[in-house]
């Protein structure tokens, strides 16, 4: 079941709807903590349009067939479907559209666009985000209370330890804007990974960007979705691996897919903000494509990545990127979404992919110029201080190399993405530090509002 009370070990609290809300679809290493802890600084088929009937492979359009028929379309049980007439050409019937022509057509059963007796829905498997899944079962739509947090376990998801994952919702029935926030917390890619870092109970957030009482917060009246971090793969994986003598379940990316299958049909959305801090910042960038696809062109999508910069392999060394790919199964997730991406430079290439293929997505990046947490994390690829050495003792990425790559990222995309760079070694800003951080007179909430409005703004050095 989907609905559960707040009782799961779900995360680490450190730190389409393409139109109106839809009803039931039957109607057609090491473990390096990235967390921003409290101390951190800052196509449904239409009846009678096109159908196939009989064994001669005729095509009927608008209810009239173009050739003789020797039999009627049957469902998986052999029963004539859609009220079609078995016999010669003429008026074919009032329903039973398959949406395909007979050559290479859909076999009767789930996915043929016809709701059979053993199916709750059948949309032709054209869209897994309309409330009807590809197995012809319906999504149980969420019905959270208004303006208070409720946690939902989502069937088919997994945390690092194999337990079921989920998210919290604070629902505003008067808003058609939805914020999806991915929490930070660390990364697991070696035998040193500890389950306990990814099994902290859900704690309803109220600070920073979640504040409903802060008049300066541009999302204060939005419906808020909080995704705890329990997968250890920066919300990007779909793999299982043996680390430290135990099976680790890296399904962060697939978890997000399952969340979207529930969220999209549950809440009307005209605008969506996908955001997160640290590991969740990386996760927001990694999941931008699938969120854009799930909601579709009719929904305005903004991505704000806090302290998960998609830097090049000059900082995220190729050997470390290979470890991420193999451990987390990124070839089946983000790299499958981006066939042109270089597997040794996927973070930077993925941003290029999103910018090129989803030009309407508004993108903002926050980072400290010398972020000590991220530099230490990426130091796993700087063994003994040498770039692209994953065998030696991990040494933090040099500040100069990190800052230079941030500058290069800004320069490469200065006309299409917004940036907010803060001088210093701090880490994250959307929770602690959200209301008190500003540069040259521009505060973080003001900058977030500008990104949401589609203004390209660069703050800081």
N, C-alpha and C positions, 0 to 999 in steps of 0.2 A: 504494500500500500504506500501511497505517497505521504499522506498526512500522519505526522507523528509529533508528539510533544517534545519540548526541549529536554532531551534526555540522552543524546548521543555524544560520544567523543568524536567531535567533527572537525576540529581545526586548531589553529594556532593563532590566538588573538593578538600576539605581538605584531610589534611592528615595524507571424510576421503579421506581430499583428499588422497585416497589410490592410488596414481599414478597421472597421468596427470589431469589437470583441466577438470571437467566434464561439458558438455553442458546440455541442457534441458533433463530431465529424461524421456522424451517420447521415447528415444532411448532404451529401454527395460522396677518491676521494675522501672522503671526509664529509662531514656534514657541517657546512658552513652556514651559520644562521644569518639570514638577511633581514630578520624581523625588525620592524619599527616598534620596539618595545616602548614602554611608558617613558623610559629615559632617553629614547632616541630623539635626535634633533631633526629638529627639523627636516496546378492545372487540373482542376476537377472536371471529369467528363460530364457532358450535358446530354440529357435524354433526347434521342431522336436526331442528333446531328450527324454522327458517323458511326456505323456499326458494321460488323461482319456477320453473315449468317450462312448456314448451309455448308456443304462440302465443296461447292464450286468456287468458293473464295470470292463471292461478289462483294462489292462495296455499296452500301446504301447511304444515301445522303439526304437529309431532311425528310426521312421516312419513306423515300422511294428507292427501289433497288434498280440496278442497271443491268442485271442479267438474271437468268433463272436460278432457282435454288432447289436443291434436293433435300435439304434438311435444315433444322433450326440450330442455333447456337445453344449449347448445353453447358451447364456448370459442372463442377468437379464431380458431382454425384450423378450426372447424366440427366438432370432435369432441365427441360427447356427453360431458358432464362429470359427475363425482360418481356415476356408476353409476345415474342416474335412468332410469326406465322411459319409453320413448316410446310413448304410446298413451293409453288411457282412464284415468280416475281410479282411485285405489286406493293401495296402498303405493308411495310414490315412490322410495325408495332410501335408502341408508345414509349418504350424504354429499352435499356440494355445496350448502352453505348460502351464500346471498348476503347474508343479514341485512337485505334490503329487500323490500318488496312490489313487484309487477310494475309498477304505475303509477309511472313515474319511477325504475325500478330501475337497478342498476349494470350497465353493459354488460360482457359477458364479457371477461376479460383482467385485467391488473394492477389490483388494488383491488376485485375481486369476492369476495374471501375464499376463493378456491379456488386452490390451488397448481398452476399449469399446468406443462407440461413445460419451458417456457423461463423459469420463475421459481424463484428460490431460496426464496422465502417469499411469503406473501400474507395479511396480517392485516386486509384490508379498508380499509387506509389509515386505521385508527382511531387509531393511535399511532405516531409516528416515534421514540419513545424506548424501544421494547420489543425492539430488535435487528433489526426488519424495517422497512426504509425505504419511502417512498412509491413508489419505482420497483421494488419487489419484489426488492431485493437485500438481503443480510444484512450486518449490521455485523460486521467482524472484531473480536472481543472482545480486549481488552487482557489480556496475561499478563505483567505486570512481575515482576521478582524481588522477594522480600520484603525490606523495610526498607533499600532502597537506591534511589537516584534513577536513573530511566531516562527519556529524552526520546523523545516520539513525534511525528512529523509527522502531521498529519491532512489527508487528501485533501479537497479542496474548500474549503480555507481560504486566505486571502491576507494577507500583510503589506503595509505601505504601498508597498513597491517591487514588489509582485506575486509575491514568493517565497512558499513554503508556510509556514504558521504551525503551531503545535503547543503542546504542554505537557509538563511533567515530572511524573512520578508517583513518590511514595515510598509503597509499598503495605504496609499491615499486614494480613496475612490473618486476624488474630485480632480485628479491629475491624469493626464495622458503622457506623462514623462516618466521614464524608468531609468534608474541608475543601477548598474550591475557592478559591484565592487569585489575584486579578487584580493583576498588578504595575502600578506607576505608571511615569511617564516623560515625559509631555509632551502637547502637543496641536498638531496641524497644521491650520491653516485659512487660511494666507496664502502668498504667494510666498516668504516667508522660511523656510518649512519645509525642514528638511534631512533627507534619507534616513538619514544616519548615526546620527541620534538614535534611530532605531527599528530598528536592525539589529545589535544587540550579541548575541554568542553566548549561549546558555543557560548559566547558571552555577547549579549546585545550591545552594539556600539552606540554611543551617543555623542562622541567628541568629534572635533574637526569637521570634515565634510558631511558627517551624519547629523550634525546639529540642526534641529528644526527651530530653535529659538534665536539663531544668529541671523539677523536681517541681511547681513552681507554675504551669506552663503547662497549662491545662485541655485542650488538644488534643494533648498530647505523644505520645499513643499512637493518634492518628487516622491513617487513610490521607490523605495530603497530595497535592494537585494544585496545581502551580505554573504559572500561565499567564503567560509573558513578555509584555511589551507591545511590539507591533510595528506596530499599526494606525493610531496617531496620532489616534484618534477617541474617546478615553476609553471604549473597548470598546463603543461605542454605534451605529456606523454601518453602512450598507450602500449605498455609492455610489462612483462614480469621478469624479474631477475633475481638471482641468488646473491645476496650481499650479507656479509657477516654471518653466514650459515643459515640464513632465513630467506624465505621468499618475500620479495618486496613487490607491491602492486603499484605500478606507475601508470595511473589512468586519468591524470588530470585533464587532458584534452578531451578524452571521451566523456569524462564527467560533465564538462561544460556543454558538450553536445546534448547529453541527457537533460541537463538543466534547461537548455533552450527549448527542447521538445515540450517541456512543461510550461515554461515562462511565456513563450511567445503567444500561445493560444489563451493563456489565463488572463493576461492583462493587456488592455488596449494601449498601444504605444504609438505616438507620433514622433517622439524624440527618445533616443536611448544614449546614455553615457556609459561606456565601458571603461572602467578604471581600476586601479589597484596600486599597492605600494610594494617596492622591493621585488620579491619573487612574484607578487601579484602585478607589479608594474611590467615585468617581463611577460607575465601571463596575458595581460591586456593586449600587448603588442602581438604576441603569438596567436591569440584567438580573434584578432580583428577580422580576418577573412571569414571565418565561419559565423561570427556574429552578424556581419554584414549580409551574408547569404541567408541566414535564418530569418532576419527581419525584412529583407528585401528593399527594393528601391523606394518604396513609399514611406520609409521611416528614416528620419535624420539621425545618423550615427556619429557620435563624437568619441574619440579615444584619448584619454589622458593617462599617460604612463608616468608614474612617480617612482623614480630611482630604479628603473629597470631599463637602462639605455641600450638600444640595439646597436652596439658598437661593432667595429670591424674586427677582423682577426688580428689586427695589430695589437689589440687589447685582449680579446677573447681568443687565445691561441688556438690554432687549428687542432692540435692534439687534444685540447680540452673539449673542443666542439665535437670531436669524434667520440670522446667518452660520453658526452651528453646524448649524442645520436644513438649510440649502441645501447646505453643503459636505459634510456627512456623511450626508445622506439620512435624517435622523431621522424624517421623516414616514412612512417605510416601516418603521421599527423601533419605537422606544419610543412614538411618538405614535400609531402604528397599534394598539399594545397599549392605549393610553389615549385613546379617542376624545373623552372629556370634557376632556382636558387643553388648556389654553391654550398655543398654540405660542409665545407670548411669555413664558410663565411655566412652562415644562414641568418644570423640576427640582422646584420646590415642589409643583406639581400632581401630579406622578408619585408623590411620597411619599404625598400624600392618597389617590391611587388604590390604592396597595399596601396602605395601612392599612385602607381601606374594603373592598377586595375580597379581601384575603388576611389576615383577622384573626388567623389562627394563626401567621403569620410573626412571629418575634421580631426586633426591629430595634434596633441600637445605633449611635450616632454619636459619634465622637471628633473634636475640633477644638481647635486653639489659638485663643484669642479674637482674636488679631491676626495670624493666619497670613499671613506676608509673601509666601509663594509663591502662594497662592490669590488674595490681594488683588492681586498684580501681574498674575496671569493674567487675572482678571476686569477688570483695568484697561483692557483693550482696548475695553471699552464705556464708559470714562470719559475720553474724549479731552479733553486740555487741562484735566482735572479736572472736566469737566462730565458728569453722569450721562446716559446714553443718547446718547453722541456717539462713534461708531465711526470718525470721520474724522480727529480730531485726534491729537495725540501722547498715547500711552497713559500714564496716570497711575494708580498703585495706588488701589484702593478705600479710602476713608477708614476708619481703624480703627473709629471710632464706628459707621459704617454697617454694617460687617461684624459687629461684636459685637452690635449691636442686632438684626440679623436672626437671629443664632444664638439669642438670647434669645427672639425671637418664635417661632422654630421649636420650641424646647423647650416654650414655654407652650402652643402649639397642640396638641402631641401628648404632653404630660407623662404622661398616663395609659396610653399605649400603646407608647411607645418609650423607650429609655434613652439618656442622654447622659453624656459625660465631657468637660468643658471645662477646658482648661489655660490659665492666664493667660500670655501671651507671644506672641512672633512666630514660634515654631518651627513645624515641619511634619512630620507623621506620627509614629507611635509603635509600630506593630506590628513593625517591624524594629529599628532602632537606638532605644534608649530604652525598649524594652518592659519590661525587668526592673527598671528603676531609676526609673520614673515613677510617682508616687503623689500624691494630693491628699486631705488630711484623713484620712489613714490607709488609704485605699483604693488599692491598686496597680492598674495596667492589667490584668495577668493575672487578678487577683481580679474586676475589673469585667467582663472578658470571660466569666469563668465564671458570673457573675450573669446576664448577658444570655442565655447558653446555657441557664441554668436557668429562664428565663422571668420572672425578677425584674425589675421596672421600677425602675431605679436611676439617680439623677442625682447626678453627682459634679462638684464645682467650682462656680465662680461662676455 
